[in-house]
Amino acid sequence: MNAPSLIKGWCPGALRPMESGDGLLVRLRITGGSLSAQKAQIIANAALLHGNGLIDLSGRANLQLRGVGASQWPHLIADLSRHGLIDQDAEAEAVRNVMASPLAGLDPSALLDIRPVVKALEARLVSDSALHALPGKFGFLVDDGGRFGVFGQSADIGFEAIKSNDEILFAIRLGSSETVALIAPDQVADSAAALAKTFIKTSNKSDKSLKRIKDLIFLIGIKALLHEAGLIRLITLPPKLATLPPFGFHPLDQTGFVGIGAPFGRWSANNLTALADIAAKDGMGELRLTPWRAILVPGLDAKAAQSLIEKAGPEFITQASDPRLAISACPGMPACRNASVRTHEDALAFAALPSLSRPSGIRLHVSGCEKGCANPTATTAVLVGKNGLYDLVVNGKASDPPRLFGLDKVAAEAALKDLFKGVSR
C-alpha cells in the first residue's frame, strides 16, 4: 500500500490518511465513541510505534494519530486491523461519520439505550454502496435524550430521542431546523438512508455540487425534503439548550464517571495508556470519547474519581470552567504545513485572559491559517496566522475579512483584552 499525497478540503481516515507537517494524520472512527481500555492501549502503543506518539481527540469524537511515516503506515494499518479498528475499505470508512451520546447505555436519564441504533445506522451506511457518494464532511448524530447527550453538536442529519404520549420516538432534525419528523427507533437506519439518497440524487441533478444538508434545504425547503424521503409526521421542535460539558466527577446510579480533557484535544500516547490503565483497574474497563475534548472514565466511585483528578493535575482539564475550554486551536506549526504560528503554545498564553475564565463555550479561535480547521463556525474573536503574525477577525470565521492585521503575540493579547472588555459577563 502506498500513502496518498496531500489533498485539501476533505476528511482523512485511517485508510485514506492526510499528509501534514509532521507526517501522515490517521483518523480512527470509534463506533459510538465507546473504546475498551484494552483497545485504547493498543491504539496508544501503535501511536508510539508507528507515529510520533501524539493523539488528537477531534470535535467529532474521533482519534487522530499524528506523525505516521509513509513507510510505517502499512504496518500501522495491519496492527490496528488485527484488533478490529480498521474498516473494510476507504469508502465505508469515510461514510461512517456518526456521533452519539457518549454515555449511551449508562446514563439513567436517557430515554433508551441507543447503542443498537448506532450500530444499525453504521451498518447501513457501510453496506449500502449508494450512500458512499455522500460528501466527506456529511455527518449524522444520535442523541439518547439524556442529560449527557450531544444535542447542540453540528450534524447534517440528527436523530434525537424524545417522549411523546408515553412513546419513545426519534425526532429527525436536519441541520438546525425546528421542523422535525417523528419516527420509531427501528426506522432510524432506513430514514437516514432515504434522506441521504434524496440529498445525493438532488445534488447530482444540481448545477452546483451540494456539500451539506443546509444547501439542499435552501434549494427545495425543509418540508419538501422530508416528504421526498417519505417522512410525513412533522412537528415543530425547538433545539435543546446545550449543557455544560461533563468535566470532573458526575455520579450516576451506584458509581459515576470522570470527564477529563487535554488542552485542545492533544493527548500523548503515554497519557492515554495511563487513563486506560485506571479505567481497567478502578472503572468498568472502558473509555467514552466525546466532542468536548473530554474522555469519560465510567464506573468510578467518588474516591477513585478524586484520585484520578488529583493525579491528572493542572496540566489536564477537569472543570467546565477551565478557560482553555473557551479556546479552539488547530495543531499549528510545525504539525501543519499551512501554519506559520505555534497555535497551541500561544493559545495557552491567551487562556490567562480573565474574560475567558467562565464556562460560556468557544469565544476565541486560534487558527494557523485562514482555513480555520479547528472551528468552522463564527466566534467572538479569531486570530488567524499569517507570515508568523496574526490577523484578528471579530464575530466571524477564520476566512472572513480581518479587523486588525500583522499582530505579534503581545499585540494580539492587547487586542483581545480590548475586545473582550465590551463582552458582557
C-alpha positions as CSV (number, residue, x, y, z in Angstrom):
1,M,0.0,0.0,0.0
2,N,1.2,3.5,-0.8
3,A,0.4,6.5,1.3
4,P,-1.7,9.1,-0.6
5,S,-0.5,12.6,-1.4
6,L,-1.7,15.8,0.2
7,I,-5.3,16.7,-0.8
8,K,-7.0,19.7,0.7
9,G,-10.7,20.1,1.6
10,W,-11.5,16.5,2.6
11,C,-11.7,14.4,5.8
12,P,-8.9,12.0,6.4
13,G,-9.4,8.4,7.7
14,A,-7.1,5.5,8.5
15,L,-7.2,4.0,5.0
16,R,-7.1,7.4,3.4
17,P,-4.8,9.5,5.7
18,M,-3.8,13.1,5.2
19,E,-0.3,14.3,4.9
20,S,0.6,17.1,7.3
21,G,3.7,18.9,8.5
22,D,4.6,16.1,11.0
23,G,3.8,13.2,8.8
24,L,0.5,11.3,8.0
25,L,-2.6,12.1,10.0
26,V,-4.5,8.9,10.6
27,R,-8.1,9.2,11.9
28,L,-9.9,6.4,13.7
29,R,-13.7,6.5,13.8
30,I,-14.7,4.7,17.0
31,T,-18.3,3.4,17.0
32,G,-20.4,5.4,19.5
33,G,-17.2,6.8,21.0
34,S,-17.0,3.6,23.2
35,L,-13.5,2.3,23.5
36,S,-12.4,-0.6,25.7
37,A,-9.4,0.0,27.9
38,Q,-7.6,-2.7,26.0
39,K,-8.1,-1.2,22.6
40,A,-7.2,2.3,23.9
41,Q,-3.9,0.7,25.0
42,I,-3.4,-0.9,21.6
43,I,-4.0,2.5,19.9
44,A,-1.6,4.2,22.2
45,N,1.1,1.6,21.6
46,A,0.5,1.9,17.8
47,A,0.9,5.7,18.0
48,L,4.3,5.3,19.7
49,L,5.5,2.5,17.4
50,H,4.4,4.0,14.1
51,G,3.9,7.7,14.8
52,N,5.2,10.5,17.0
53,G,3.2,9.5,20.0
54,L,0.7,12.3,19.7
55,I,-3.1,11.7,19.5
56,D,-5.7,14.3,18.9
57,L,-9.3,13.9,20.1
58,S,-11.3,15.7,17.4
59,G,-14.5,17.7,17.6
60,R,-16.4,14.7,16.3
61,A,-15.0,12.4,19.0
62,N,-12.5,10.7,16.6
63,L,-9.0,9.8,17.5
64,Q,-6.2,11.1,15.2
65,L,-2.8,9.6,15.3
66,R,-0.1,12.0,14.2
67,G,3.4,11.8,12.7
68,V,3.0,8.5,11.0
69,G,5.7,7.9,8.4
70,A,4.7,6.8,4.9
71,S,6.8,3.6,5.4
72,Q,5.2,2.9,8.7
73,W,1.6,3.5,7.6
74,P,1.0,0.0,6.2
75,H,2.3,-1.6,9.4
76,L,0.1,0.7,11.5
77,I,-3.0,-0.4,9.5
78,A,-2.0,-4.1,9.8
79,D,-1.6,-3.7,13.6
80,L,-4.9,-2.0,14.0
81,S,-6.7,-4.3,11.6
82,R,-5.9,-7.3,13.8
83,H,-7.9,-5.7,16.6
84,G,-10.9,-4.7,14.6
85,L,-10.1,-1.0,14.5
86,I,-10.0,-0.6,10.7
87,D,-12.9,-0.5,8.2
88,Q,-13.2,-2.9,5.2
89,D,-12.4,-0.1,2.7
90,A,-11.8,3.7,2.5
91,E,-15.3,4.3,1.1
92,A,-17.1,2.6,4.0
93,E,-14.8,4.3,6.5
94,A,-15.5,7.8,5.0
95,V,-19.3,7.5,5.2
96,R,-19.3,6.1,8.8
97,N,-19.5,9.6,10.2
98,V,-21.8,9.1,13.2
99,M,-21.7,11.0,16.5
100,A,-23.6,9.5,19.5
101,S,-24.3,10.3,23.2
102,P,-21.1,9.3,24.9
103,L,-22.8,7.7,27.9
104,A,-25.1,5.5,25.9
105,G,-26.3,2.6,28.0
106,L,-25.0,4.1,31.2
107,D,-27.0,7.4,31.7
108,P,-30.1,6.7,33.8
109,S,-31.7,9.9,32.5
110,A,-31.6,8.6,28.9
111,L,-34.8,7.6,27.2
112,L,-33.3,4.5,25.7
113,D,-30.0,2.7,25.0
114,I,-29.1,3.9,21.6
115,R,-26.1,1.6,21.0
116,P,-28.1,-0.9,18.9
117,V,-29.5,2.1,16.9
118,V,-26.0,3.5,16.3
119,K,-24.7,0.1,15.2
120,A,-27.6,-0.4,12.8
121,L,-27.1,3.1,11.3
122,E,-23.4,2.5,10.8
123,A,-24.0,-0.9,9.3
124,R,-26.5,0.6,6.8
125,L,-24.1,3.4,5.8
126,V,-21.3,0.8,5.2
127,S,-23.4,-1.9,3.4
128,D,-25.3,0.5,1.0
129,S,-22.8,1.5,-1.6
130,A,-25.1,4.2,-2.9
131,L,-24.5,6.1,0.3
132,H,-20.8,6.2,-0.3
133,A,-21.4,9.1,-2.6
134,L,-22.1,11.4,0.4
135,P,-19.6,14.3,0.9
136,G,-16.8,13.6,3.3
137,K,-18.0,16.1,5.9
138,F,-21.6,14.9,5.8
139,G,-22.4,13.8,9.4
140,F,-25.1,12.0,11.4
141,L,-25.9,12.3,15.1
142,V,-27.9,10.0,17.5
143,D,-28.9,11.5,20.9
144,D,-30.4,9.4,23.7
145,G,-32.4,12.2,25.3
146,G,-30.3,12.1,28.5
147,R,-28.6,14.9,30.3
148,F,-25.3,14.0,28.8
149,G,-26.5,14.0,25.2
150,V,-24.8,15.6,22.1
151,F,-27.6,18.0,21.2
152,G,-26.1,21.2,20.1
153,Q,-23.3,19.5,18.1
154,S,-23.2,20.1,14.4
155,A,-24.7,17.4,12.2
156,D,-26.5,17.2,8.8
157,I,-29.0,14.6,9.9
158,G,-29.7,14.3,13.7
159,F,-31.8,11.7,15.5
160,E,-33.0,13.0,18.9
161,A,-34.8,10.6,21.3
162,I,-38.0,12.2,22.7
163,K,-41.0,11.0,24.7
164,S,-44.4,11.7,23.1
165,N,-47.6,10.4,24.8
166,D,-45.6,7.7,26.7
167,E,-44.0,6.6,23.4
168,I,-40.3,6.8,22.8
169,L,-39.7,8.2,19.3
170,F,-36.8,9.9,17.4
171,A,-37.1,13.4,16.1
172,I,-35.2,13.8,12.8
173,R,-33.6,17.2,12.8
174,L,-31.9,18.4,9.6
175,G,-29.2,20.9,10.4
176,S,-30.6,23.4,12.9
177,S,-34.2,23.3,11.5
178,E,-37.1,23.4,14.1
179,T,-39.3,21.4,11.7
180,V,-38.7,17.8,12.5
181,A,-40.1,14.4,11.5
182,L,-41.0,11.7,14.0
183,I,-40.1,8.1,13.6
184,A,-39.9,4.9,15.6
185,P,-36.4,3.8,16.8
186,D,-36.3,0.8,14.4
187,Q,-36.8,3.3,11.5
188,V,-33.6,5.2,12.0
189,A,-31.3,3.4,9.5
190,D,-34.0,3.4,6.8
191,S,-34.8,7.1,7.3
192,A,-31.2,8.1,7.3
193,A,-30.7,6.2,4.0
194,A,-33.8,7.7,2.4
195,L,-32.7,11.3,3.4
196,A,-29.1,10.7,2.3
197,K,-30.2,9.3,-1.1
198,T,-32.5,12.3,-1.6
199,F,-29.5,14.5,-0.9
200,I,-27.3,12.6,-3.4
201,K,-30.0,12.5,-6.1
202,T,-30.7,16.2,-5.9
203,S,-27.0,17.1,-5.7
204,N,-26.4,15.0,-8.9
205,K,-29.1,17.0,-10.7
206,S,-28.0,20.4,-9.4
207,D,-25.6,22.7,-11.4
208,K,-23.7,23.2,-8.2
209,S,-22.5,20.3,-6.1
210,L,-24.1,20.2,-2.6
211,K,-21.9,19.8,0.4
212,R,-24.2,19.9,3.4
213,I,-27.8,19.4,4.2
214,K,-28.4,23.1,4.6
215,D,-27.5,23.5,0.9
216,L,-30.4,21.2,0.0
217,I,-32.8,22.8,2.4
218,F,-32.0,26.2,0.8
219,L,-32.7,24.7,-2.6
220,I,-36.0,22.8,-2.0
221,G,-37.2,23.6,1.5
222,I,-37.3,21.5,4.7
223,K,-40.8,20.1,4.3
224,A,-40.3,19.1,0.6
225,L,-37.1,17.4,1.6
226,L,-38.7,15.4,4.4
227,H,-41.7,14.5,2.2
228,E,-39.4,13.4,-0.6
229,A,-37.8,10.9,1.8
230,G,-41.2,9.6,2.8
231,L,-41.3,11.4,6.2
232,I,-44.8,12.8,6.7
233,R,-45.2,13.0,10.5
234,L,-43.9,16.5,11.1
235,I,-43.9,18.8,14.2
236,T,-42.1,21.9,15.3
237,L,-39.5,21.2,18.0
238,P,-37.1,24.0,19.1
239,P,-33.5,22.8,19.7
240,K,-32.5,22.0,23.2
241,L,-30.2,24.4,25.0
242,A,-26.7,22.9,25.2
243,T,-25.5,22.0,28.7
244,L,-22.0,22.4,30.2
245,P,-19.6,19.7,29.0
246,P,-19.2,16.9,31.6
247,F,-15.8,17.5,33.2
248,G,-14.9,16.3,36.7
249,F,-16.9,13.7,38.7
250,H,-20.5,13.1,38.0
251,P,-22.5,10.4,40.0
252,L,-24.8,8.1,38.1
253,D,-26.5,5.2,39.8
254,Q,-24.2,3.2,42.0
255,T,-21.0,4.8,40.7
256,G,-20.3,7.7,38.3
257,F,-17.7,8.9,35.8
258,V,-14.9,11.4,35.5
259,G,-14.6,13.7,32.5
260,I,-11.0,14.7,31.8
261,G,-9.6,16.6,28.9
262,A,-6.3,17.5,27.4
263,P,-5.9,21.2,26.2
264,F,-7.1,21.5,22.6
265,G,-7.7,17.7,22.5
266,R,-4.0,16.9,22.3
267,W,-3.1,13.7,24.1
268,S,0.2,11.8,24.4
269,A,0.1,8.1,23.9
270,N,1.6,7.6,27.4
271,N,-1.3,9.7,28.9
272,L,-3.9,7.7,27.0
273,T,-2.3,4.5,28.3
274,A,-2.3,5.8,31.9
275,L,-6.0,6.7,31.6
276,A,-6.8,3.3,30.1
277,D,-5.0,1.6,33.0
278,I,-7.1,3.5,35.5
279,A,-10.3,2.6,33.6
280,A,-9.3,-1.1,33.7
281,K,-8.3,-1.1,37.4
282,D,-10.8,1.2,39.0
283,G,-13.6,1.6,36.4
284,M,-15.6,-0.6,34.1
285,G,-12.8,-1.2,31.7
286,E,-13.7,1.3,29.0
287,L,-13.4,4.9,27.9
288,R,-16.0,7.1,26.2
289,L,-14.9,9.7,23.7
290,T,-16.7,13.0,23.4
291,P,-16.8,16.1,21.1
292,W,-16.0,18.4,24.1
293,R,-12.3,17.5,24.3
294,A,-13.2,15.2,27.2
295,I,-12.6,11.5,27.7
296,L,-15.0,9.9,30.1
297,V,-14.0,7.2,32.5
298,P,-17.2,5.5,33.7
299,G,-17.6,3.1,36.7
300,L,-15.6,5.1,39.2
301,D,-16.7,5.6,42.8
302,A,-16.1,9.0,44.4
303,K,-12.8,8.0,46.0
304,A,-11.3,6.6,42.7
305,A,-12.7,9.7,40.9
306,Q,-10.9,12.1,43.3
307,S,-7.7,10.1,43.0
308,L,-7.8,10.4,39.2
309,I,-8.5,14.1,39.3
310,E,-5.5,14.6,41.7
311,K,-3.2,12.5,39.5
312,A,-4.2,14.5,36.5
313,G,-3.1,17.8,38.0
314,P,-3.4,21.2,36.3
315,E,-2.0,20.0,33.0
316,F,-5.4,18.4,32.3
317,I,-8.9,19.8,32.3
318,T,-11.3,18.6,35.0
319,Q,-13.6,21.5,35.4
320,A,-16.1,23.0,32.9
321,S,-15.0,26.5,34.0
322,D,-11.4,25.9,32.7
323,P,-10.6,28.9,30.5
324,R,-8.8,26.6,28.0
325,L,-12.3,25.3,27.0
326,A,-13.1,28.8,25.7
327,I,-10.4,28.5,23.0
328,S,-10.3,26.3,20.0
329,A,-6.9,25.9,18.3
330,C,-5.6,23.8,15.4
331,P,-2.3,22.0,15.6
332,G,-0.4,24.9,14.1
333,M,3.3,24.8,13.2
334,P,5.2,22.5,12.9
335,A,2.5,19.9,12.8
336,C,0.6,21.6,9.9
337,R,2.5,22.8,6.8
338,N,-0.1,25.6,6.2
339,A,0.6,27.2,9.6
340,S,3.2,29.8,10.4
341,V,2.4,30.2,14.1
342,R,2.6,28.0,17.2
343,T,-1.1,27.9,17.9
344,H,-1.2,25.6,20.9
345,E,1.6,27.5,22.7
346,D,0.1,30.9,22.0
347,A,-3.5,29.7,22.9
348,L,-2.3,28.6,26.3
349,A,-0.9,32.1,26.9
350,F,-4.2,33.7,25.8
351,A,-6.1,31.4,28.3
352,A,-4.8,33.6,31.1
353,L,-7.1,36.4,29.9
354,P,-9.7,37.0,32.7
355,S,-12.6,37.2,30.2
356,L,-12.1,33.6,29.3
357,S,-12.4,32.2,32.8
358,R,-16.0,31.3,32.7
359,P,-18.0,28.4,31.1
360,S,-19.5,30.1,28.0
361,G,-18.5,28.0,25.0
362,I,-15.8,28.8,22.5
363,R,-15.1,32.5,22.4
364,L,-11.6,32.6,20.9
365,H,-10.4,30.6,17.9
366,V,-6.6,30.5,17.3
367,S,-6.1,29.3,13.7
368,G,-2.8,28.6,11.9
369,C,-4.3,29.8,8.6
370,E,-7.5,31.1,7.0
371,K,-8.8,27.5,6.6
372,G,-10.0,27.5,10.2
373,C,-9.9,23.7,10.6
374,A,-10.4,23.7,14.3
375,N,-13.7,25.7,14.3
376,P,-15.8,26.2,11.2
377,T,-18.3,28.4,12.9
378,A,-18.2,32.1,13.8
379,T,-16.7,33.1,17.2
380,T,-16.3,36.3,19.1
381,A,-12.6,36.5,18.2
382,V,-10.4,34.6,15.6
383,L,-6.7,35.0,15.5
384,V,-5.5,33.9,12.0
385,G,-1.9,33.1,11.5
386,K,-0.2,34.8,8.6
387,N,3.6,35.0,7.9
388,G,4.4,34.4,11.6
389,L,1.9,37.0,12.9
390,Y,-1.8,37.2,13.5
391,D,-4.8,38.9,11.9
392,L,-7.8,39.5,14.1
393,V,-11.3,38.6,12.9
394,V,-14.2,39.8,15.1
395,N,-17.5,37.9,15.3
396,G,-16.7,35.8,12.3
397,K,-14.8,32.8,10.9
398,A,-11.1,32.5,10.0
399,S,-11.8,33.1,6.3
400,D,-13.6,36.4,7.0
401,P,-12.0,39.8,6.5
402,P,-9.9,40.8,9.5
403,R,-10.3,43.9,11.6
404,L,-6.6,44.1,12.5
405,F,-3.5,42.9,10.7
406,G,0.0,41.8,11.5
407,L,-0.2,41.4,15.3
408,D,2.6,39.7,17.2
409,K,1.6,37.7,20.3
410,V,1.8,40.7,22.7
411,A,-0.2,42.9,20.3
412,A,-2.7,40.1,19.8
413,E,-3.2,39.8,23.6
414,A,-3.7,43.5,23.9
415,A,-6.3,43.5,21.1
416,L,-8.2,40.6,22.8
417,K,-8.2,42.4,26.1
418,D,-9.7,45.4,24.5
419,L,-12.2,43.4,22.5
420,F,-13.5,41.4,25.5
421,K,-14.0,44.5,27.6
422,G,-17.2,45.1,25.8
423,V,-18.5,41.5,26.1
424,S,-21.0,41.1,28.9
425,R,-20.3,38.7,31.7
